[in-house]
């Protein structure tokens, strides 16, 4: 299968992990396992936020990682979104500022306009100036998305 997600990664440090999986387009996959089992490490590798010692990751026929060939596509060039369990929001910044901070790939003048639109899209208009502690868990999750 060349148009799905293919993952083959391995590492020995900081803990041993070996994963091989193929996911067809449109297929839903759940990654489950014990705490410390490597779930987040796997997802970080797919998203490009971490690099295993050895591996190959491709999606849609495009190679994102090939440690043997020296290929490592940057996270921002992969079509992957990852929301961490703790959401990783800046606690001292408003919802609007958190979203704006994530839009560094856009021209500076376009960031705040796009952030307002994204917050409205996830039904958070009117809550733009609230800090994460003043938002519900679901609202924090939507800011993180």
N, C-alpha and C positions, 0 to 999 in steps of 0.2 A: 504494500500500500504506500503510495508516494504522496497522497494528498492529506493524510492524517498526521497526527502527532506521533513521533517515534522518539523514544527516550532509551538510552543505554548509558548509564553512568555508574561509576565505581570510585570509592575512596576508602582509605584506611584510617585517615585522621580527619577530624578529631575523634571520630568513631567509625567503625566499619559500616559501609553502606554499599549495597549493590542492587540496582534497579534496572529492569528491562521491561518496557511496556509499549504498546501501540494503542492509540485511541483513534477510532474512525471519526470522520467529520460528523458532527451532530450527536455523537455518543456522549452520554453523561457518565462520569467516573467519580467515585468517592474514594478518597485516600483515607484509610483508617488504620489505626495501630496504637500501640502503647505510647505513653509519654516518652520522648527521647528516642523514638524509633526511626526518625528521619523524614517524617512527613513534611515538615517545614523546609528542610534541606532540599528535598525533591522539588517542592513548589518554587523555592528560591532559584534553583538551577534552571527550571523551565522558564521562569520569568526573566532570567538574566541577572538576578540580584546576588547570586553566588555562583562560584565555579567549582565543580568537582575536580578531583585530581585527574580523572580520566573519563572520557565520555563523548557521546555523540547525541545531539538533540536536533531534530528537524521537524518542521511544520509546513504542511502544504508544499512539500518538495524543496523548501528553502532550508539550508543548513544554518542553524543558529549557533551551534557549538560543535566543534570537532577538535578535541584537544590534540590529536595526533597531527592534524594539518595546521594547527595554529589559528583556527577560526573561532571567533567569539563575538557575535553580534551584540551590540549594546542593548540594554534593557529597553530603552526608549524607542528602539527600532523594531521591537517585537510587539505583536498584537496580543499582549497578555496583560490582564489586570489581576492584581493580587491584593486582597484585603486581609491584613493580619488580624489575629484574634484580639489584640489590644488596640487596633485601629491606627496607632502611631500618629495621632494628631498632636500638633503643637499646643499645649495647654494654655499658653499665654496669648494665643492668637484667636481671633474670631473665626467663625465658620467661613466667612468670605476670605479672610486672609489665609486660612489653611488651603482652601481650594486655589486661590491665586498663586500661592507658593508652588503648587504642583504643576503650574502651567508655564514653566520656564522655557518650554520649546516654542512658545508663541512670542511674537513681538511684544515688548513691554506695554505698549499702548492698548493692545487687544486683550491682555490677561484679565483685567478686572471685569470688563464687559462679558467675557466668556464665563468667568466665575459666577457672575450674577445669573447668567442664563442656565448654567449647570445646576445651581442651587434651586432655581425655579423648576427645572425639569424633574427634580427629585422631591418636589413639594416642600422645600425649605425656605421659600421666599417669605420674608418677614422675620426670619431667624438669623439673618446674615451676620448680625453684630454680636450674637451670643458666643461665648467661649464654650469649649467642649464640656466643661463641668456643668453648664447650664442647659445642656441638651440631653435628651433621653438616649439610651443605648442605640435604638434604631436610628435616631437622628444623627448620632455620631457615625454610625456605619455608613449612612448615605453621604455624609461629608467626606468620609474616607474614600468612598467609591469615586 
